[in-house]
Amino acid sequence: MKNITERHEFILNKLKKEGKVSILDLAEEIHISSVTIRKDLKMLEDKNLLFRTKGGGSLSNPYAIDKPINEKEQINADAKRKIAKAALPLIGQTDSIMIGSGSTVFELARVLYPDHKMTAITPALKVGLELNNRPNIEVLQLGGLIRPNSSSVAGTQALQVLDEISCDLLFLGVDGIDLEHGVSISNISEASLNRKMIEVSQRLILLADSSKFNRRGLGKICNLDQVEAIVTDKKISEKTLFALQEKGIKIILA
């Protein structure tokens, strides 16, 4: 049996390598009780070295927080620009796309200059303004109550418009991608709108930097089996990458 210092080093090294740890796996590997592992994880959390989660621990906060979009734009900004550019080829000759709210998908709007006519549907004011008067793009701006944090609409008005729409490709920015819980965002009112956008779209593409994996937002929007592809950065852990590919999801690394 390892002493407490050796155990903590083992846990932190495993965390660094895999991004998260399981109490049951640690107990089996170190040959001690789950109760002792829980105490170890609490001590490490008290030292701000990890976040405790249900059944284990994580390097990143597993619960997404609803931050203003202007603040989100500054987080992992370079990775988000690369992700947006890597997502462009997925559009191809598609004539109708939907772009959700969030800082990563806004970067997609910034780099979108199609060589064919298309309709872009969005609940996000910043996306609509960015694409307004862009050559070959007709913008359908969804209406409703505007949420200041995201500069995006939510509510029944937007849902009613979506009842009359069928779209080919949906690009969503999300706050959490968890192998068990699925895809989620940090605001419940926008979660219902995202679910409706998924319902009226043929294909769903997620744009998310690697900090969004193994996290859960307050509002679940779909299971992973509804996702066709995820565009992310190269910092995603190999374990998470392999698990998503095993579920049949195409992963594009920017």
Disulfide bonds with the S-S distance in Angstrom:
none
